[in-house]
Amino acid sequence: MDEKLLSRVKRMEKSYDKVSAAATELAGALDAFDRLQADIRRLEKYQSSGQWLRDYEADERGEIPSGTKRGVLSEDGLYNLLSDIDALRERLGK
């Protein structure tokens, strides 16, 4: 038995398994991302329309109940999310 051959095939098999699993996971994530395009456009419009700022200011005035989930109104949250999406789109374009 050629030990170098066996060692090489085992190393390549480990690499194959890792890459295969990552490719499958990435394909699923891309499918999910594709299904969210309408939501992304909705968030982009919300941010750019001025409505986000009005809602943020209403929250600052205490007009939104404290128990309401409102992560979208965090000062940098929505901006950072949309920036991350732009960066992902750029990476996918390469």
N, C-alpha and C positions, 0 to 999 in steps of 0.2 A: 504494500500500500504506500503510495506517495503521500507523505505527511504534509508537504507543502501544498499539494493539490487539495487535500482534505481541509486543511486550515483555511485556504483561500476560499473554497466553496462555502464553508461555514460562515466566514466573515461576510461574504457577498450575500448569503442568505439572510443574515441579520440586517444588513443594509436594505435588502429587498423588502423584508417585512416592515421595517420602519417607514420606508418611503411609500410603500403600498398603503399602509394605514393612514399616513398623513395625507396622501392624495385622496383617499376615500373621504376622510374628514373634511378636507378642503372643498371637495365637490359638494358635499352636503351643506357646508357653510355658504358656498356661493349660491346654491339653490335657494337657501333661506334668504340671503341678501337680495337676490333677484325678486323674490316675493314681497320684499319690503320697500320697493322703489316708490310706490304711491305714498307710503308713510314718510319716506325721506323727503319727497317733494312737498308734502304737507308741512313738515317741520321747517323746511327751507322757506316756504311762503310765510309761515307763521312768524319766523324770525325777521324776515325782510319787510313785512307789511307794516311794522310798527305795533301790531297787536301784542306781540310778546312784551314790548316795553310797557304798554298800558297795563297788561296783566301783572307784570313784575311790580309796577308802581302800586297797583291795587293790593297786591300781597304785602308790600312794605307798609301800607296804610292799615293792614289788619283786616282787609275785606274778604280774605279767603280763610275759612276756618282752619285752625291750627292742625287738626287731624287729617287734613287733605294732603294726599301725596302730591308734591309739586316740585319734583326734581327738575322738571323742564324749566322752572323759573329760577334755578340757581344762576348766579351771575355769569359764570363761565361754562356751565354744563352743556347747554345747547350749542353754543359756539364751538366748544371743544369737540363735541360729538360730530357736528357737521364738518369740522376741519379734519377729524380722523377719517371720516367717510371720503372726503376729497383725497386724502393721502392714500387710502386704500384703492380708490379708483385709479389714481396715478400709478400705483404699483401694479395693478391688474393690466394697465395699458402697456406695460413694458414687456 
